[in-house]
């Protein structure tokens, strides 16, 4: 029984199914286009980092072909490490049968008499701040690491678990560097190696990443062994966040719905706690008194809301009012904003819908867009145009003594790309400072309708805009409208695959984005109207 690093961050039930011989013919979903695109982009990113490092260290660089059979890769890796090669790319370490491990890392770096792992990922690994230990990509070794006065580490659990897994393999082979457990990560920016102290007590409960890894891996190994040998299953189906993209959802989903499992309305520790208290189904939860004492401590939501949500799910209700009267921030001048990005590459479109009192600017939809494939310097132009227009609208409203509000749905994406654009294009014409962006984000003029919906409603089928806006009577023009599909349309619109840019897909994206901002406006207006009172009130269920 040999497991790779992925198991420690995967759903426990998935580990069972992937090692259960009776599940070979169980239904599974194919890898969706978004996942395929992310995999390809990550591979291209890793290749780019490898090429840069190989050019920097032609005499010290050793690379093992991924096309070799696994046993030959292991033999080649072991030979290079025993020779003391400074940098080994693409290494596959000898399996650890006693520990039940297999795997490798993008880069193995010589440190003292042994090696440390460095992985390459396509996400940000640091944030502005201080305290991270980083070494420049021009010298990607721990000995060159210094405390960075401008960066702090992002606590990515998946990255730390991968590093811990590789360290255990190096230790089993007698090739690990001596001293404190450590590992490096090269992120999306690929300008530094961020180093994790894997032995530091930085995890909840005061334990280290290595201790967390050991606990998780032992659990997953036991699950896999029980599944493979026909033993009593150690992991049963339960709906978690990972289910959205898991290939096993076509197997687990119907089973959970048929059993009316309590995880259909709750998540995480609340589900575990309620099951331990004997509340295993939605119906059992719905039958409880929402004003009574919970059968177990609740951390994800209040016990009252949990019971109400279960009753809404029983009745197949999309929305249930938390409050008798629904309130939503309104203003005399209103702008709905929706940003479109392509994976981690950049934000190519800022769509805005102006409505309300006259301020001398035409009402309606306008798009600030670049059709140069992102990432591109032309993003700076389109973002600056968006910010300049928004700033002008705010100023005009203020000059007329009118209240102003801008709305989005789930501000995390818009906030991220506004701040990122201000940082990446600092100094370019029309680009605001990050301070100016932060001040706007923190002002009362920037309203996240996603948060308002969560405060005013219980949502039994999710809070996504494509789920909630139809309850307000809104419909998208495109029957295939979705964030996932927009990624595919964008690739065609700019000719990312080497084809000619598809102008029809550009028009489709603009229609899609215009519908998104019209959807938030329709939702807000509906929430402000008497029609919202047609939604059942939770206490009446």
FIFI-301335 format. One record per residue (C-alpha): x, y, z. Coordinates in pm, 1 decimal. Example, Ala and Ser with C-alpha at 12.3 -4.5 7.8 and 13.67 -1.06 7.14 Angstrom:
<rs>
R       px       py       pz
R   1230.0   -450.0    780.0
R   1367.0   -106.0    714.0
</rs>
This chain:
<rs>
R       px       py       pz
R      0.0      0.0      0.0
R    179.2    314.2   -124.9
R     14.7    657.5   -114.0
R    126.9    989.4   -255.8
R    110.1   1332.0    -91.9
R   -233.3   1421.8   -230.5
R   -416.6   1190.6      9.1
R   -350.1   1404.4    315.3
R   -551.3   1695.3    175.5
R   -820.3   1488.3      4.0
R  -1159.3   1388.8    137.9
R  -1129.8   1072.3    346.3
R  -1412.1    904.2    153.0
R  -1233.8    971.2   -174.3
R   -928.5    788.3    -41.0
R  -1152.7    492.8     42.6
R  -1317.2    483.2   -301.0
R   -987.9    506.5   -485.9
R   -861.1    197.4   -306.3
R  -1183.2     -5.3   -290.8
R  -1177.5   -275.5   -561.4
R  -1558.4   -296.1   -551.2
R  -1578.0     71.5   -659.7
R  -1399.4     18.0   -990.2
R  -1724.7     41.1  -1186.1
R  -1885.4    312.6   -971.6
R  -1985.4    629.4  -1161.5
R  -1726.3    904.0  -1179.9
R  -1723.1   1246.2  -1340.6
R  -1471.2   1324.3  -1611.8
R  -1214.1   1593.9  -1549.8
R  -1385.2   1920.4  -1639.5
R  -1238.6   2178.8  -1875.0
R  -1148.1   2412.5  -1591.1
R   -944.9   2146.8  -1413.5
R   -773.8   2048.0  -1738.3
R   -685.2   2411.3  -1803.4
R   -543.4   2456.0  -1452.3
R   -337.1   2139.1  -1486.7
R   -194.7   2256.0  -1819.3
R   -120.9   2603.5  -1684.7
R     51.5   2459.5  -1378.1
R    265.4   2233.9  -1597.7
R    364.2   2530.0  -1816.4
R    450.9   2732.6  -1505.8
R    670.6   2454.1  -1369.4
R    842.9   2420.6  -1705.0
R    911.8   2792.1  -1714.5
R   1068.2   2785.8  -1367.6
R   1280.6   2483.0  -1457.6
R   1408.1   2648.6  -1774.0
R   1505.7   2963.9  -1583.3
R   1693.6   2769.3  -1318.7
R   1862.3   2546.1  -1576.9
R   1996.5   2856.0  -1756.0
R   2128.0   2995.1  -1427.1
R   2304.6   2675.8  -1320.0
R   2404.8   2483.2  -1632.1
R   2689.2   2302.2  -1452.1
R   2492.4   2219.3  -1135.9
R   2156.4   2136.9  -1290.3
R   2033.7   1780.1  -1332.2
R   1693.3   1697.0  -1474.8
R   1516.9   1362.6  -1487.6
R   1279.0   1301.4  -1774.8
R    915.8   1251.5  -1671.0
R    879.3   1014.0  -1965.9
R   1096.5    748.7  -1802.4
R    923.4    458.1  -1627.1
R    882.6    515.6  -1254.6
R   1146.3    260.6  -1153.5
R   1404.6    418.9  -1385.8
R   1322.6    766.0  -1253.0
R   1381.2    641.2   -899.3
R   1716.1    483.1   -992.9
R   1829.4    801.0  -1170.7
R   1720.1   1020.4   -881.2
R   1896.0    808.0   -623.6
R   2217.4    807.5   -827.7
R   2220.3   1188.2   -858.0
R   2148.1   1241.4   -489.7
R   2422.4   1002.2   -384.0
R   2662.4   1188.2   -612.2
R   2570.8   1512.9   -433.4
R   2414.9   1695.1   -731.2
R   2331.4   2052.4   -619.6
R   1992.6   2070.0   -794.4
R   1781.3   1775.5   -911.1
R   1465.0   1856.1  -1105.4
R   1183.4   1605.6  -1153.3
R   1317.5   1356.8   -903.0
R   1112.7   1056.1   -797.4
R   1226.5    920.3   -463.5
R   1244.0    551.6   -373.4
R    916.3    426.5   -230.1
R    893.9    379.7    145.7
R    712.0     46.3    189.8
R    726.9     58.1    568.4
R    579.6    407.5    579.9
R    343.9    349.1    287.8
R    471.2    648.7     90.3
R    573.0    726.1   -263.4
R    640.6   1048.2   -453.8
R    889.1   1322.9   -520.9
R    916.2   1698.0   -565.8
R    977.3   1938.1   -851.0
R   1318.6   2027.7   -709.6
R   1553.7   1865.2   -458.5
R   1814.7   2109.8   -330.3
R   2142.5   2014.3   -166.0
R   2169.1   2138.8    193.6
R   2468.6   2030.5    395.9
R   2507.3   1656.9    360.8
R   2147.2   1598.0    252.0
R   1854.2   1744.9     59.3
R   1549.2   1964.1    109.2
R   1240.3   1966.3   -113.9
R   1124.5   2268.2   -313.1
R    786.4   2255.8   -487.7
R    659.2   2483.4   -765.0
R    297.1   2596.7   -749.0
R     76.4   2827.8   -949.1
R    -63.9   3040.7   -669.4
R     64.1   3320.3   -450.0
R    272.9   3198.1   -158.9
R    332.5   3530.4     18.6
R    140.1   3847.8     97.1
R    260.3   4199.8    171.0
R    391.4   4209.7    524.2
R    705.1   4090.4    697.0
R    857.7   3786.3    853.4
R    871.2   3532.6    568.7
R   1200.2   3353.5    513.7
R   1281.8   3388.6    144.8
R   1578.8   3333.8    -81.2
R   1604.3   3484.0   -430.1
R   1529.6   3261.2   -725.5
R   1882.2   3338.7   -839.6
R   2005.4   3134.5   -540.2
R   1722.2   2898.7   -437.1
R   1879.2   2742.4   -128.5
R   1796.7   2764.4    240.2
R   2143.6   2897.4    321.2
R   2058.3   3211.6    123.9
R   1727.3   3267.8    302.6
R   1675.3   3589.2    496.3
R   1383.8   3734.0    689.9
R   1190.9   3930.7    429.6
R   1082.2   4279.2    545.2
R    816.3   4301.1    273.1
R    653.6   3957.5    272.2
R    467.8   3726.0    503.4
R    397.8   3359.5    432.5
R     57.7   3242.5    322.0
R    -25.2   2938.1    535.7
R   -110.3   2701.1    249.0
R   -181.8   2367.9    415.2
R   -158.7   2170.4     90.3
R    190.5   2303.1     17.3
R    313.1   2222.9    366.9
R    170.1   1871.3    351.4
R    343.8   1805.2     19.2
R    673.3   1922.0    163.1
R    630.0   1711.6    476.4
R    553.0   1404.7    264.8
R    868.7   1451.2     59.2
R   1077.2   1506.6    371.2
R    956.2   1176.6    514.4
R   1057.5   1004.6    189.4
R   1401.7   1167.3    201.5
R   1439.1   1055.7    563.0
R   1339.0    699.7    477.5
R   1606.5    695.7    206.1
R   1869.3    843.3    440.6
R   1900.2   1152.0    221.4
R   1731.9   1425.5    424.8
R   1924.3   1730.7    535.3
R   2007.3   1738.4    902.8
R   1852.8   1992.9   1135.0
R   1506.6   2139.3   1155.4
R   1248.7   2018.7    903.2
R   1214.7   2272.5    621.7
R   1095.3   2299.9    264.4
R   1059.9   2568.7      0.5
R    786.6   2683.7   -235.2
R    820.1   2878.7   -559.2
R    489.1   3048.9   -628.6
R    308.7   3219.2   -912.1
R    539.9   3522.7   -915.3
R    846.3   3293.6   -932.8
R   1077.4   3558.6   -789.1
R   1171.1   3398.2   -457.5
R   1166.9   3068.6   -273.1
R    948.2   3096.1     36.6
R   1073.8   2863.7    309.6
R    847.4   2692.2    562.0
R    976.5   2585.4    901.9
R    782.7   2258.7    911.9
R    887.9   2185.7   1268.0
R    751.2   2511.2   1413.4
R    431.4   2494.1   1627.7
R    230.9   2702.7   1379.6
R    -75.5   2479.0   1343.5
R   -386.8   2486.3   1557.6
R   -330.3   2317.3   1890.3
R     31.9   2425.9   1891.9
R    170.3   2142.4   1683.2
R    387.5   2148.5   1372.6
R    321.3   2081.3   1005.6
R    518.6   1757.9   1037.9
R    301.7   1640.0   1327.6
R    -14.9   1736.0   1137.6
R    108.5   1546.4    833.5
R    192.3   1234.8   1034.2
R   -154.4   1228.1   1190.1
R   -332.5   1279.2    859.2
R   -119.3   1032.2    667.7
R   -164.8    758.0    927.1
R   -541.3    811.3    904.3
R   -544.7    797.2    521.4
R   -321.8    492.0    516.8
R   -560.0    309.0    750.1
R   -857.2    408.9    533.5
R   -687.6    289.2    214.9
R   -582.2    -40.4    374.4
R   -932.9   -110.6    504.6
R  -1081.0    -33.7    161.8
R   -830.3   -247.7    -25.7
R   -872.0   -548.3    203.5
R  -1250.3   -539.2    235.8
R  -1243.5   -430.7    596.1
R  -1498.5   -215.4    774.8
R  -1500.1    123.2    594.4
R  -1327.6    391.2    801.2
R  -1469.3    678.5    594.2
R  -1835.1    714.8    497.0
R  -1981.0    966.9    246.8
R  -2020.2   1324.2    369.4
R  -2066.6   1640.2    166.1
R  -1767.5   1875.3    192.5
R  -1634.7   2166.2    -13.5
R  -1419.6   1930.7   -222.1
R  -1735.2   1760.4   -352.2
R  -1787.5   2042.7   -603.4
R  -1496.2   1923.2   -812.4
R  -1454.7   1563.0   -699.5
R  -1481.7   1290.8   -967.3
R  -1659.7   1068.8   -713.7
R  -1954.8   1303.4   -658.1
R  -2174.9   1104.6   -903.2
R  -2128.8    813.8   -661.3
R  -2148.8    997.4   -328.3
R  -2413.1   1256.7   -422.0
R  -2703.9   1021.1   -492.2
R  -2619.3    816.3   -183.3
R  -2618.7   1124.5     40.0
R  -2945.8   1253.5   -104.8
R  -3110.0    913.8    -70.5
R  -3006.3    884.6    293.4
R  -3096.1   1252.0    351.0
R  -2762.0   1288.1    523.9
R  -2721.2   1586.3    755.6
R  -2417.1   1702.4    555.8
R  -2656.7   1808.2    279.0
R  -2726.0   2122.1    485.3
R  -2424.9   2149.4    718.6
R  -2048.0   2124.3    683.8
R  -1735.3   2035.9    871.9
R  -1722.3   2010.7   1247.0
R  -2094.3   2078.5   1285.8
R  -2175.6   1767.8   1082.7
R  -1932.7   1555.9   1283.4
R  -2066.7   1688.0   1614.2
R  -2432.8   1630.5   1523.2
R  -2366.2   1278.4   1398.7
R  -2189.1   1200.4   1725.1
R  -2501.3   1324.7   1905.5
R  -2723.5   1095.6   1697.4
R  -2853.4   1361.7   1456.4
R  -2751.9   1198.9   1129.6
R  -3021.0   1311.1    882.7
R  -3172.6   1635.5    762.4
R  -3509.7   1515.2    890.0
R  -3375.6   1450.5   1240.1
R  -3227.1   1800.3   1247.1
R  -3545.6   1958.7   1112.5
R  -3751.9   1791.8   1385.4
R  -3559.7   1967.2   1663.5
R  -3680.2   2284.3   1835.0
R  -3480.5   2579.2   1694.8
R  -3531.0   2765.4   2021.8
R  -3402.3   2474.9   2227.0
R  -3054.5   2374.4   2331.1
R  -2838.4   2219.4   2058.1
R  -2755.4   1850.4   2096.8
R  -2390.1   1939.4   2034.7
R  -2183.4   2260.7   2018.6
R  -2221.1   2439.9   1683.0
R  -1934.5   2638.4   1528.2
R  -2025.9   2692.5   1160.6
R  -2368.8   2846.9   1217.4
R  -2619.7   2892.6   1496.2
R  -2830.8   2594.8   1598.8
R  -3147.3   2790.7   1515.5
R  -3026.9   2854.9   1160.5
R  -2925.3   2491.2   1120.6
R  -3276.5   2371.8   1206.0
R  -3435.7   2631.3    978.2
R  -3201.1   2537.5    694.2
R  -3293.1   2171.0    736.0
R  -3663.8   2259.2    715.6
R  -3601.7   2467.6    401.4
R  -3415.3   2174.1    243.2
R  -3707.0   1941.9    325.7
R  -3940.7   2174.4    134.6
R  -3693.6   2230.9   -152.3
R  -3693.6   2607.2    -88.2
R  -3413.7   2809.7   -246.1
R  -3452.2   3096.6      0.8
R  -3598.9   3146.4    346.6
R  -3611.0   3485.4    516.4
R  -3414.6   3513.0    839.8
R  -3592.8   3839.4    927.0
R  -3948.0   3962.3    889.6
R  -3825.0   4274.3    710.9
R  -3546.9   4253.6    454.9
R  -3300.5   4541.9    438.6
R  -3042.4   4613.8    171.5
R  -2822.9   4925.3    141.9
R  -2949.7   5158.5   -130.0
R  -2825.4   5492.1   -269.3
R  -2941.4   5765.6   -504.0
R  -2662.5   5681.6   -748.3
R  -2585.1   5312.4   -789.4
R  -2324.4   5119.3   -986.3
R  -2316.8   4742.0  -1023.9
R  -1968.4   4600.9  -1087.6
R  -1859.4   4259.9  -1213.7
R  -1505.6   4158.4  -1304.0
R  -1404.5   3876.1  -1537.5
R  -1064.3   3710.9  -1500.8
R   -890.9   3417.2  -1661.7
R   -759.1   3181.9  -1395.4
R   -453.7   3341.8  -1232.0
R   -343.2   3521.4  -1548.9
R   -527.3   3850.4  -1513.3
R   -851.5   4047.8  -1507.9
R   -955.4   4131.7  -1862.2
R  -1299.5   4289.0  -1812.8
R  -1458.2   4530.8  -1566.3
R  -1828.9   4566.5  -1635.0
R  -2035.5   4846.9  -1480.5
R  -2405.9   4932.1  -1477.9
R  -2498.6   5287.2  -1373.3
R  -2849.1   5364.8  -1250.0
R  -3029.6   5608.0  -1022.7
R  -3027.3   5987.5  -1020.9
R  -2889.6   6185.6  -1313.7
R  -2528.5   6300.9  -1266.1
R  -2448.2   6389.4  -1626.8
R  -2309.7   6044.9  -1712.8
R  -2512.0   5812.9  -1940.7
R  -2693.7   5540.2  -1751.6
R  -2662.2   5177.1  -1852.6
R  -2389.6   4919.7  -1906.0
R  -2032.8   4984.5  -2010.6
R  -1734.8   4751.4  -2030.9
R  -1369.5   4830.0  -1971.6
R  -1194.7   4546.9  -2147.8
R   -871.7   4430.4  -2303.9
R   -876.3   4163.1  -2572.0
R   -500.9   4112.4  -2558.6
R   -444.7   3772.0  -2395.5
R   -373.2   3814.3  -2025.5
R   -134.1   3868.2  -1863.6
R    -70.9   4181.6  -2066.4
R     34.6   4540.9  -1995.6
R   -294.5   4641.4  -2160.4
R   -467.9   4529.9  -1841.3
R   -331.6   4850.8  -1691.2
R   -515.5   5058.5  -1950.9
R   -849.7   4883.6  -1903.8
R   -825.0   4885.7  -1523.8
R   -722.8   5252.6  -1519.8
R  -1019.8   5337.3  -1744.4
R  -1254.5   5151.2  -1510.4
R  -1112.5   5316.1  -1200.1
R  -1117.3   5661.9  -1361.1
R  -1481.3   5621.9  -1462.3
R  -1582.4   5493.9  -1118.5
R  -1395.6   5776.8   -946.8
R  -1565.5   6032.5  -1172.6
R  -1910.4   5889.8  -1095.6
R  -1840.5   5901.3   -722.4
R  -1716.8   6260.8   -747.9
R  -2016.7   6374.6   -951.8
R  -2257.1   6218.8   -702.6
R  -2077.2   6387.0   -412.5
R  -2077.2   6723.8   -589.9
R  -2455.2   6704.7   -625.0
R  -2504.3   6595.9   -265.4
R  -2628.9   6252.5   -372.7
R  -2555.5   5927.5   -193.7
R  -2352.4   5670.0   -386.5
R  -2304.8   5294.8   -363.9
R  -2127.2   5039.1   -581.9
R  -2234.2   4674.1   -563.1
R  -2073.8   4341.5   -644.2
R  -2154.8   3980.0   -565.9
R  -1889.9   3814.0   -351.8
R  -1628.5   4085.8   -326.4
R  -1333.7   3852.4   -280.4
R  -1255.7   3833.5   -652.7
R  -1311.2   4203.1   -728.6
R  -1110.6   4311.7   -422.6
R   -826.8   4080.1   -509.2
R   -793.3   4201.7   -866.5
R   -837.4   4570.1   -780.6
R   -555.7   4547.3   -527.6
R   -344.9   4324.7   -751.1
R   -385.9   4556.9  -1049.5
R   -293.8   4861.4   -841.8
R     16.6   4680.7   -719.3
R    126.9   4526.7  -1049.2
R     76.8   4841.3  -1256.0
R    183.4   5098.4   -997.3
R    297.8   5418.7  -1165.5
R    119.5   5356.2  -1495.1
R   -116.3   5632.2  -1614.5
R   -444.4   5636.9  -1424.0
R   -354.9   5349.9  -1188.6
R   -462.8   5421.3   -828.4
R   -246.5   5348.1   -528.9
R   -320.5   5037.0   -327.5
R   -408.3   5272.3    -40.7
R   -677.0   5439.5   -253.0
R   -819.1   5100.8   -352.0
R   -816.2   4980.9      7.0
R   -993.7   5294.4    124.8
R  -1269.8   5235.8   -130.9
R  -1302.8   4868.4    -39.1
R  -1336.5   4955.8    329.1
R  -1580.6   5239.5    270.2
R  -1954.2   5209.7    308.9
R  -1984.4   5281.0    -64.2
R  -1867.3   4931.3   -162.0
R  -2142.9   4679.4    -91.6
R  -2107.9   4303.2   -123.1
R  -2456.2   4170.3   -200.5
R  -2333.4   3817.6   -130.1
R  -2288.3   3916.8    233.0
R  -2625.2   4092.5    240.3
R  -2797.5   3781.0    103.6
R  -2625.7   3568.7    369.1
R  -2738.4   3805.1    644.2
R  -3100.1   3821.6    527.2
R  -3168.1   3471.5    393.3
R  -3097.4   3107.2    456.0
R  -3002.4   2948.3    124.3
R  -3074.4   2576.2    109.3
R  -2920.3   2527.1   -236.3
R  -2622.7   2763.4   -214.3
R  -2569.4   3138.1   -236.6
R  -2426.7   3167.7   -589.1
R  -2568.2   3447.0   -802.4
R  -2688.8   3197.3  -1065.1
R  -2892.7   3030.1   -788.8
R  -3023.9   3337.7   -605.9
R  -3103.0   3585.0   -885.7
R  -3365.9   3359.9  -1050.6
R  -3559.7   3377.0   -722.0
R  -3581.2   3750.9   -790.0
R  -3719.4   3681.7  -1137.8
R  -3395.3   3735.3  -1330.0
R  -3281.3   3516.1  -1618.9
R  -2956.9   3520.1  -1819.2
R  -2982.4   3554.5  -2196.2
R  -2730.7   3275.7  -2252.1
R  -2859.6   2935.2  -2137.5
R  -2497.4   2824.2  -2086.1
R  -2402.7   3122.3  -1868.8
R  -2153.9   3020.3  -1601.2
R  -1812.8   3117.4  -1476.0
R  -1669.9   2789.5  -1599.6
R  -1803.1   2836.6  -1951.9
R  -1684.3   3196.3  -1962.2
R  -1327.3   3067.5  -1930.1
R  -1369.8   2859.6  -2244.1
R  -1535.3   3147.7  -2427.9
R  -1247.4   3375.2  -2331.8
R   -986.0   3131.7  -2461.9
R  -1166.7   3134.2  -2797.2
R  -1224.7   3511.5  -2786.0
R   -853.6   3591.7  -2770.1
R   -722.5   3291.3  -2964.8
R   -521.9   3142.3  -2677.7
R   -488.5   2807.3  -2850.3
R   -327.3   2955.6  -3159.8
R   -653.4   2997.5  -3350.4
R   -788.5   3324.8  -3483.9
R   -968.4   3531.1  -3217.4
R  -1340.7   3456.8  -3221.3
R  -1528.9   3788.1  -3230.1
R  -1861.6   3614.5  -3164.5
R  -1725.4   3486.1  -2834.1
R  -1619.6   3837.6  -2740.6
R  -1975.9   3954.3  -2791.9
R  -2097.0   3656.6  -2590.7
R  -1870.7   3748.1  -2299.7
R  -1992.4   4107.1  -2300.2
R  -2354.0   3989.1  -2293.7
R  -2271.7   3749.6  -2011.9
R  -2099.6   4020.2  -1807.8
R  -2380.8   4268.2  -1871.7
R  -2629.5   4010.4  -1747.6
R  -2424.6   3956.3  -1431.3
R  -2445.4   4323.9  -1333.2
R  -2812.6   4338.4  -1430.0
R  -2865.9   4036.1  -1208.0
R  -2722.6   4211.0   -902.3
R  -2935.8   4517.6   -972.6
R  -3247.4   4302.8  -1014.0
R  -3168.2   4117.5   -691.5
R  -3122.2   4440.2   -497.6
R  -3441.2   4595.5   -628.7
R  -3634.8   4280.3   -550.6
R  -3498.2   4276.4   -196.6
R  -3618.6   4637.1   -159.5
R  -3969.8   4557.5   -281.7
R  -4274.3   4403.5   -117.1
R  -4238.4   4100.8   -343.8
R  -3957.2   3970.7   -123.4
R  -4216.8   3903.0    146.5
R  -4346.6   3618.3    -67.9
R  -4038.0   3425.1     43.2
R  -4129.0   3212.4    349.2
R  -4014.0   3339.8    686.0
R  -3801.3   3081.7    866.1
R  -3992.4   3092.3   1192.1
R  -4313.5   3006.4   1004.7
R  -4179.7   2680.1    864.9
</rs>
